[in-house]
Amino acid sequence: MKIMNTLPLPKDVPYHSIIGDRGRGDAPNSSDGVVAYWCSHADGAKSEKIVPSSHGANQNPEGIAEVERILKQHIGSKG
């Protein structure tokens, strides 16, 4: 993520971040047990969702709901 934050990304390409926090709720000092929040955070993300989860945030119900929200938002913006 540190390197990604230094890469020039097209301004018209939105990106989002879903970050696991082992349920402690102490961002920015949180961790999913593998990656610390400060390494997971993406500068410029259109949204950032911290879910109470280990490194498998993509399998967490809140993480899944966030992916659905983002996809629905994207579909809605396409008209």
N, C-alpha and C positions, 0 to 999 in steps of 0.2 A: 504494500500500500504506500509506503514511503516513496518508492520509485514512481508508482502510478500518480501520486499527487504532484510529481514534477513534470509529467508528460502533458503536452498541449492536447487537449481534447476538443473536438468541434463543439462550439457553443450551442449548436442546434440539436445535439444528441444528449437527451437527459439520462441520468443514471441515478440509481437509488441504492441505499445501503440498509441491509438488515443484519443486525449484530446481536449475537447471543451474549447474555449475561446470566451467569449461573444463579440467577434469582436474587442476587444481593442488592441490586438497584443502586449501586454506588459509582455509576459512570461519573467522571472519566477514569476512575481507577478500577473499573470492572474488567472482567475477563470471561471468556467462554470456556476457560480451562485449557485452551491451546493458544489463543491469540488475545492479547490485551486490547482493550477498547482503543487506546491511542494508536495502535497499529491497524485496527480495523476501520477507523473513521476515515471517510473519504471527503476531502475538501471539495466543495462545490456540488455535492450530491443534492438532487432535487428534494429528497426526503431521507430521513434516517430514522429507523425504527429499532429500538432495543427491546428484545424479547427475552423473557426468563427461560433461558435454554443453555445447553452446553454448545459445543462446536457444531452440532447438527441443527442449527436454527431453522434451516430450510425444511425440517421435518416437524417442527413445533407448530401447533395449531395457530398461534399468533403470527408466526412467520409465514405460514401458508396463507392466512387471511391477508397479510400485508402484500404478498405477491398478487393475490386476487384483486386487491384494491388498486394496485399500481396498473395491472393489466386493464381493468375496467376504466380507469382514468385515461389510459392511453387510447383505448378504443373510442371513448367518448370524445377525445380531442381530435380524432380523425374524421369526425363528422357524420 
